[in-house]
Amino acid sequence: MKYVNADAVLPKALLEEIQRHLPGGLIYIPRPKDTHKKWGENSGGRQLIRERNHEIRQKFATGATIDKLVEQYCLSLESIKKIVYCKKVK
């Protein structure tokens, strides 16, 4: 994120009010809360993991062993167990 001079973007009255509280200082203005996205939503990574986990659950339900899933997906035994035995699936 690049810095922008407040003179260029804020109304004079608002700038003067901010200068009263923080003369010559730097201030960070965050984005509104509703515009924040969770990890992987922009890149699609979250969806890919969700699909992979669904695929792992399906294979386990049709008879694949946990050891075989560990080898196939290159995940730890504990990770596969968490995916397979998880009851809360969105």
Buried (B, 14 or more C-beta within 10 A) or exposed (E): EEEEEEEEEBEEEEEEEBEEEEEEEEEEEEEEEEEEEEEEEEEEEBEEEEEEBEBBBEBBEEEBEBEEBBEEBEBEEEBBBEBBEEEEEE
